[in-house]
Amino acid sequence: MKFETLMLQSLFAICLLICVSTLGAMLTSQPTVSKVAANHAPVAAATNSAS
């Protein structure tokens, strides 16, 4: 019983650590200008060719 409790508590701690680190990485990451420009480039090209 003691071994199973220890394993479940350590699994919970590891999962919590992974979730917190993933959330922290998502909240602190900054998008680069090239990715934003690349995402909007097809829209700009389509509007310029239509004119």
N, C-alpha and C positions, 0 to 999 in steps of 0.2 A: 504493500500500500504506500509506503513512504517513497519507494522508487518511482512509482507511477505519478505521484503528486509532484515530485521533483522534475520529472520529465515534462509534465504538462505546464508547470510554471516556467521552465526554461524555454519551452516552445512559445508560450505566450509572450515572454520577454523578447525573444528574437523576432517574432512577428511584429510586435509593437515597435521595436527599433527599426525594422525595415520600413514600416509604414511611415514613421516619423521622418526618417531620412529621405524617403521618396517625396513626401509632402514638402519638406524643407527645400529639396532640390527644385521642385516645381515652382515654389513661391519665390525663390531667389534667382532663378535663371533669367537672363536678359536675352531677348531675341536679337540676332544680329541683323544689320541693315540689309545684307545681301539676301537673306532668307525672305525678308518682308518684300524686298524689291522683286525677287524671283516669283513670289506668289502673285504679285499684282501685274507682272509683265504681260501675261497673255491677255488680260482685260484691257490694258492700255493699247496693245497691238490691235486688238479687235475693234476698239473704238476709233483708232486712227485710220484703219483701212476702210471703215464704213463711211468716213467723211469725204 
